Amino acid sequence: MLPQDLGPDLETRVSRRRLAGGELLYEKGQPLAGVMVIETGATQSEAAGGTVVSRRGPGDMLGQRGILSDGRARVTTRAIEPTTVFVIPPDIFRNLVRHHPSFGAWFERGTTGDDGPYATGLTALKVADLMSATPVTCLPMATVTEAARLMRDRRINSVLVTDGADLTGIVTARDLTGKVLAEGLPGDIPVSRIMTANPVTIPASALGLDALVMLADHGISHLPVAEDGAIVGMIGKTDLFRHQAATASHMIAEIVEACSPEDMARVVARTPELLGQLVSAGVSPQAICRRITDVTDAVTRRLLILAEQQLGPPPVPYLWAACGSQGRREQTGVSDQDNCLILDDAATPGDDAWFAALARFVSDGLATCGYVYCPGDMMATNPRWRQPRRVWRAYFRGWIDRPDPEAQMLASVMFDLRPIGGTRELFDDLQAETLAAARANSIFVAHMVANSLKHTPPISLFRGFALIRSGEHKNQVDLKHSGVVPVVDLGRVFALRGALDVVNTRDRIEAAGAAGVMSAAGQAELLDAYDLIADTRLRHQAARIRLGEPPDNFMAPGQLSDLERNHLRDAFMVVKTMQSAAGHNTGMLG
């Protein structure tokens, strides 16, 4: 992300700061020492009264909103465990934003808050995204009984008091208990006697974080939302807390403290809301999928810890690895399990009972959290995928030497392996050896290329959409198997040809361009096409979530505008062209 021509100044002036758990990083209103990047540990930011408004972990940024405005901290932030941060001085950060367009564009695109390019929740969403758009109002002469009935019937806990178009006050359930019932006042007094007059308001364009800070600073629970002098909505603490609880950092913080799969399931249930928030905030598809996968990774690691607490220490070192979409960090709102266990070669047949119990505990826990069992039984609960390292080496060698259809399918899955928990060293040499052997076997590569062409984009002979012709999803497009998967398959071929060790599809395409496996023009077109297809898929899932429906991958093109349909069709054509080039090893592939 950083420009390459920064020179030695950046290296000499960026400092590292170490904090103990509980130590303040900065207080609200304090001049900031710079923009901070968390290297290790975790922080939490607090509004007045200690209200926690966000938690951050490694790779997250802090303080850029303050640095780019008045140079002062917007909230109080402290370490919640031993933490190390890099501090980029304010003048260097402002200079980067001002004079390096790509750097500045990154922050404009990726964040509206102190959350870096993965902004989520209240630091990314505006009040307009979070408020109730139909505020309930009453007149100043309405009785407190009438106001109470309004709250009961509408299932709300505040009513705005208006006189024509003018906002004159607000009455809350707390006012009814504290100012009417507690004082023994009759129910026929006008609300004007107990309301909070001339309440503070917030614009719809403000951030959710700004609303939470304002509520805390004023010691109130509700804020009318004003736009051009007119009241357009209402936002309260409960709205904000509900959305803040669905940020990836908060979810992961709860997962690492969970004591059972059921505890984790209650957290993972917020994943659809997380996806919807990220889509609404305009976060890139790659960042959305990585945040969702981060949650799955946290669940898996916590389950491994709980399993070891129950089973005792492992008899030999092991590695739990994910494949499929979790392995590639490309999970969306629809995910199943794909995993395996790589055991140290010192493992004996007698050790398998312990690892079988581990696999069952983790897989059942994942299922409890909503990650369905793999339909193809590609899980560590299957003894075939729970083997010592020497067996895994033989598996890969056999698939490469004898690339039959089953070998192609298995290799396609297993080339996406990513370590999740355990001893990482069990994987490193195995991955490098396998990539080198696969690349050297031209017959295997040819089979993998042929396998990658089995999923074709949904484009008809005359460049129209090739829709599903019958069944439950008639006249729809499968945005996964006909949209994303063809690009995933191409990325895997690029990784084989270039012996590239990255597993994320977008990272593979970028690495392939850098390695000369494909031309710069081909890389740029395929990245644009992939981003558009992935974005369309995520927006479709988010739309279903907003309607209270489960997310899926099937979309009717008629849901899109003419312009969107044309762009999507063009993206599919790019993928089809790249598949043809891959099949002939010509053109845009270097």
PyMOL commands that set and color helices and strands:
alter all, ss='L'
color gray80, all
select helices_A, chain A and resi 8-13+48-50+64-67+90-99+101-110+116-118+121-123+127-130+144-154+173-181+191-193+208-218+237-244+248-255+261-268+271-280+285-311+324-327+349-368+383-385+389-401+405-414+425-440+442-452+480-498+505-514+520-546+557-559+562-584
alter helices_A, ss='H'
color red, helices_A
select strands_A, chain A and resi 15-19+24-26+35-40+43-46+52-56+61-62+76-79+83-88+137-138+158-163+166-172+196-197+202-203+222-227+230-236+318-322+339-343+386-388+418-422+477-478+554-555
alter strands_A, ss='S'
color yellow, strands_A
deselect
rebuild
show_as cartoon
